[in-house]
Amino acid sequence: MGRTEFTFENKDDILIQVYKWTPTTSVKGIVCISHGMSETALRYDAFANALSDEGYVVYAHDHRGHGKSAKSMEELGYVSDNDGFFDMVEDVKKVVKLAKEEYPGQDVVLFSHSMGSFLAQRYIQLYGGDLAGVILSGTNGKPPWLVNVGIVVAKTLMTLKGRKADGKLLDKLTFGSYNRPFEPADTPFDWLSRDKEQVKKYIDDPYCGNVFPVSFYHDLFMGTKEIHKQEYIHEVPKELPIYIFAGDKDPVGDFGQGIIRLYDAYKKAGIKNVSYKLYEGGRHESLNEINRDEVIKDTITWLNKVFS
């Protein structure tokens, strides 16, 4: 069948755009994709096609405020009037529920990247029993102390100018240092990948690389801080298979150190089946890196073990 698309209305009456890839062979299982900040689900088309060829049904939605789920181009990044981080988690839950309803008896693995991986970290604390496994790509462990500064700045700006105020200062605070290790850089987004063509595709996509409103950064900072509370990490089901991967030159994951910290935190919490892999020289988007075939092959190998 290839790729199809549909929408659903979430709890805030927002139409959420969903893409679905259906295999022509018998179904092994379901993979739901939670994409990163300031990008869209369609950036995972090649990956989803590879999974579909392997027998997996794939669902990927544009998070609220992203891609075709945004109310308009002007409102890209405006996620919620309340807690945008948690609201996005609830949308992921809805997609998993829809997938299970369409394929009764089939298990679901949640694949997640970057911001989407932080949502997934919260998801497995709240709803881990819904899943057969989770993959965390381009993620991180406990955030640095600087996130507290970001929260204070964001709260101040929201008090003065509201939740839709310009987030340029927060964007600089969050991403301003990411490109420095790759100077002299050709673009502000060289930290994403060594593949210049993939970086260009990102830059040329009107749905990607946008500066979001201040409330987005506030909610993201609060969410990433909350997911690393010990009491929440201990809520993750102990039998849930978790696979973490990243490039060892990914600034989001503190150049590999954040991945190891997250792995250690899960092991300390008693989670039995957790593993990680760091790809030498890889930057933030492993699925768009020069070694992406290796990354996809490794991911499918892990999925086949979970669904065996």
C-alpha positions in Angstrom: 0.0 0.0 0.0 2.9 2.4 0.6 2.2 5.6 2.5 -1.2 7.0 3.4 -2.2 9.9 5.6 -5.1 10.9 7.9 -5.8 13.3 10.8 -7.4 13.0 14.2 -8.7 15.6 16.6 -6.9 15.7 19.9 -8.2 16.8 23.3 -7.7 20.4 22.5 -9.6 20.2 19.1 -6.3 20.4 17.1 -6.2 18.3 14.0 -3.1 16.1 14.2 -1.5 15.0 10.9 -0.6 11.3 10.8 1.3 9.3 8.2 1.1 5.6 7.9 3.4 3.1 6.0 1.8 -0.3 5.4 3.9 -3.4 4.4 2.8 -5.6 1.5 3.9 -8.7 3.5 2.5 -10.0 6.7 2.7 -7.7 9.6 5.5 -8.3 12.2 4.5 -5.4 14.5 3.9 -1.7 14.8 6.4 1.1 15.1 5.2 4.6 16.1 7.6 7.5 15.5 7.9 10.6 17.7 9.9 13.2 15.8 12.2 16.0 17.0 11.7 19.7 17.5 11.2 22.0 14.5 10.9 19.2 12.0 8.2 16.9 10.6 7.2 13.3 10.4 7.9 13.1 6.7 11.6 13.5 7.3 11.4 9.9 8.5 10.0 8.6 5.1 13.1 6.7 4.1 13.4 5.1 7.5 9.7 4.2 7.6 9.9 2.7 4.1 12.8 0.5 5.3 10.8 -0.6 8.3 7.8 -1.3 6.1 9.9 -3.4 3.7 10.8 -5.4 6.8 7.2 -6.1 7.7 6.4 -3.3 10.1 3.4 -1.0 10.0 4.7 2.5 10.8 2.8 5.5 12.2 4.4 9.0 12.4 2.5 12.1 13.3 3.4 15.8 13.2 3.5 16.9 16.8 1.1 19.8 17.6 2.7 23.0 16.5 4.8 21.2 14.0 4.4 20.5 10.2 0.8 20.1 9.1 -0.4 19.9 12.7 0.4 23.6 13.2 -2.6 25.8 12.7 -0.6 28.0 10.3 3.0 28.8 9.4 2.8 31.8 11.7 1.9 29.5 14.6 4.7 27.0 14.1 6.0 26.0 17.5 3.0 27.2 19.5 2.0 24.0 21.1 -0.3 24.7 24.0 -1.9 27.3 26.3 -0.9 25.1 29.2 1.7 22.4 29.5 2.9 21.7 25.9 5.4 19.0 26.9 2.7 16.9 28.6 0.2 17.6 25.9 2.5 16.3 23.2 3.0 13.1 25.3 -0.8 12.7 25.3 -0.9 13.0 21.5 1.7 10.2 21.3 -0.5 8.1 23.5 -3.5 8.7 21.2 -1.5 7.6 18.1 -0.4 4.4 19.9 -4.0 3.8 20.8 -5.2 4.3 17.2 -2.5 1.9 16.0 -3.5 -0.8 18.4 -7.2 -0.4 17.5 -6.4 -0.8 13.8 -4.2 -3.9 14.4 -5.6 -5.7 17.4 -3.1 -8.0 19.1 -0.1 -6.4 17.6 2.6 -5.0 19.8 4.0 -1.5 19.5 7.5 -0.1 19.7 7.9 3.7 20.1 10.8 5.1 18.1 11.8 8.6 19.1 14.3 11.3 18.3 15.7 14.3 20.1 12.7 16.3 21.5 10.6 13.3 20.6 12.9 11.1 22.7 12.3 13.3 25.8 8.6 12.9 25.2 9.2 9.2 25.0 11.1 9.2 28.3 8.0 10.6 29.9 5.7 8.3 28.0 7.4 5.2 29.4 7.2 6.6 32.9 3.4 7.0 32.5 2.4 4.4 29.9 5.3 2.1 29.5 3.0 -0.9 29.9 1.5 -0.1 26.5 4.7 -0.8 24.7 6.8 -3.7 23.6 9.9 -1.5 23.6 11.2 2.0 23.1 14.1 3.4 21.0 15.7 6.7 22.0 17.7 8.4 19.3 19.7 11.6 19.7 18.6 11.9 23.4 20.2 12.9 26.6 20.3 12.1 30.3 19.9 14.6 33.2 20.0 18.1 31.7 22.8 20.6 32.7 22.3 23.3 35.3 21.9 25.8 32.5 18.3 24.5 32.0 17.4 26.3 35.3 18.6 29.6 33.9 16.5 28.9 30.8 13.4 28.3 32.9 13.8 31.6 34.8 14.4 33.6 31.6 11.4 31.9 29.9 9.1 32.6 32.9 10.2 36.2 33.0 9.5 36.7 29.2 6.1 35.0 29.4 5.1 37.2 32.4 6.1 40.3 30.4 5.0 39.4 26.9 2.8 36.2 27.1 3.3 32.6 25.9 3.4 33.5 22.2 6.3 36.0 22.6 9.4 35.6 20.4 11.8 32.9 21.6 15.0 34.0 20.0 16.8 34.5 23.3 15.9 31.0 24.4 16.8 29.5 21.1 20.2 31.1 21.3 20.6 29.8 24.9 19.5 26.3 23.9 21.3 25.8 20.5 23.8 28.7 20.3 26.8 26.5 21.2 25.9 23.4 19.2 27.8 24.4 16.0 31.0 25.5 17.7 32.7 22.2 17.6 32.2 22.0 13.9 33.7 25.4 12.9 34.5 26.5 10.4 30.9 25.6 9.5 29.1 26.0 6.2 25.7 26.5 7.8 24.2 27.1 11.3 23.0 23.5 11.2 26.2 21.6 10.6 25.8 20.0 14.0 22.9 17.9 12.6 24.9 15.7 10.2 28.1 15.3 8.2 26.0 14.8 5.1 25.8 18.3 3.5 22.9 17.3 1.3 20.8 16.2 4.3 21.6 19.5 6.1 20.5 21.4 3.0 17.2 19.5 2.8 16.6 20.6 6.5 17.4 24.2 5.8 15.2 24.3 2.6 12.2 22.8 4.4 9.9 25.6 5.6 8.7 23.4 8.5 12.3 22.9 9.8 14.7 25.0 11.8 12.3 27.7 13.0 12.6 29.7 16.1 9.7 28.8 18.4 7.7 31.0 20.8 9.1 31.4 24.3 6.5 29.0 25.9 7.8 26.1 23.8 11.2 26.4 25.4 9.8 26.9 28.8 7.7 23.7 28.6 10.5 21.7 27.1 12.9 22.8 29.8 10.4 21.9 32.5 9.7 18.6 30.9 13.3 17.6 30.4 14.0 18.5 34.0 11.0 16.5 35.3 11.7 13.3 33.4 15.0 12.8 35.3 13.4 12.8 38.8 14.4 9.6 40.4 10.8 8.7 41.4 9.7 9.0 37.8 12.5 7.0 36.4 11.6 4.2 38.8 8.1 4.2 37.2 9.5 2.8 33.9 8.5 -1.0 33.7 11.5 -3.1 34.6 11.0 -5.5 31.8 10.7 -2.9 29.0 13.3 -3.2 26.3 15.1 0.1 25.8 17.6 0.9 23.0 19.5 4.2 23.0 21.7 5.3 20.2 23.4 8.5 19.1 26.5 9.9 17.4 29.5 10.4 19.7 29.8 13.9 18.3 26.1 14.8 19.0 26.0 18.0 21.2 22.4 17.2 22.3 23.7 14.1 24.1 26.8 15.8 25.5 29.0 14.0 22.9 28.0 10.6 24.2 28.4 11.3 27.9 24.6 12.1 28.3 23.7 8.8 26.6 25.9 6.9 29.1 24.4 8.8 32.0 20.9 7.9 30.9 21.9 4.3 30.4 23.3 4.2 33.9 20.2 5.9 35.4 18.0 3.2 33.8 20.2 0.4 35.0 20.3 1.9 38.5 16.5 1.9 38.5 16.5 -1.9 37.9 15.5 -1.9 34.2 16.8 -5.2 32.9 16.9 -4.9 29.1 18.6 -1.6 28.3 21.4 -1.1 25.8 23.1 1.7 23.9 25.3 2.4 20.9 27.4 5.4 20.0 28.4 5.8 16.4 31.9 7.2 15.9 31.9 10.6 14.3 28.2 10.8 14.1 26.4 14.1 14.8 22.8 14.6 15.9 20.6 13.0 13.2 21.9 9.4 13.0 19.2 8.5 10.5 20.5 11.3 8.2 24.2 10.6 8.7 26.7 9.3 6.2 26.4 5.9 7.9 22.6 5.9 8.0 22.4 2.4 6.3 24.4 1.0 9.3 22.1 2.8 11.7 18.9 1.5 10.1 20.3 -2.0 9.9 21.2 -2.0 13.6 17.7 -0.6 14.5 15.9 -3.3 12.5 18.1 -6.0 14.1 17.0 -4.7 17.5 13.4 -4.5 16.5 13.4 -8.1 15.1 14.7 -9.4 18.4 11.9 -7.5 20.3 9.2 -8.8 18.0 10.6 -12.4 17.7 
